[in-house]
C-alpha cells in the first residue's frame, strides 16, 4: 500500500492528466469529470499490478479539490 505522501503525489499527477483529457472533450466540465475519476480510484493508476492507495489521503485530496472548485 502506498503511504500518505506517495498517494497525494499520485493523485496530483492523475488529476492533472484527467483535467487535460477532459479539457479536450468538455472544457467546461473538465475539473468535475476529473474529480469523478479521482473518486473512483482505489489503486495506483500507474501500476498494472493492483497497489492500494492511502484512503485518508484520497479523502483529503478530494476535499481540497472540492474547496478549490467552490463546491
C-alpha positions, -999 to 999 in steps of 0.1 A, spaced: 0 0 0 12 35 -8 17 59 21 0 92 25 26 113 7 30 89 -22 -7 87 -26 -10 125 -27 17 127 -54 0 100 -75 -34 118 -72 -19 151 -81 -5 137 -113 -35 117 -122 -59 146 -115 -38 169 -138 -39 142 -165 -76 138 -162 -82 175 -163 -61 177 -195 -80 148 -210 -115 161 -202 -104 196 -212 -101 183 -248 -136 168 -248 -156 191 -225 -136 221 -212 -164 235 -190 -168 203 -170 -131 191 -171 -124 195 -134 -157 179 -124 -151 149 -146 -115 146 -133 -129 148 -97 -152 119 -105 -122 99 -119 -103 105 -87 -133 94 -67 -133 61 -85 -96 54 -79 -88 26 -54 -54 15 -67 -24 33 -81 -35 40 -117 2 39 -128 8 4 -117 -6 -25 -137 -5 -46 -106 -32 -36 -81 -15 -14 -54 -37 2 -28 -35 39 -22 -40 56 12 -77 63 15 -73 90 41 -50 108 16 -76 103 -11 -103 118 11 -81 148 19 -72 153 -17 -109 152 -28 -118 176 0 -91 200 -12 -103 199 -48 -139 204 -38 -128 235 -17 -108 248 -47 -137 244 -70 -161 261 -45 -185 231 -45 
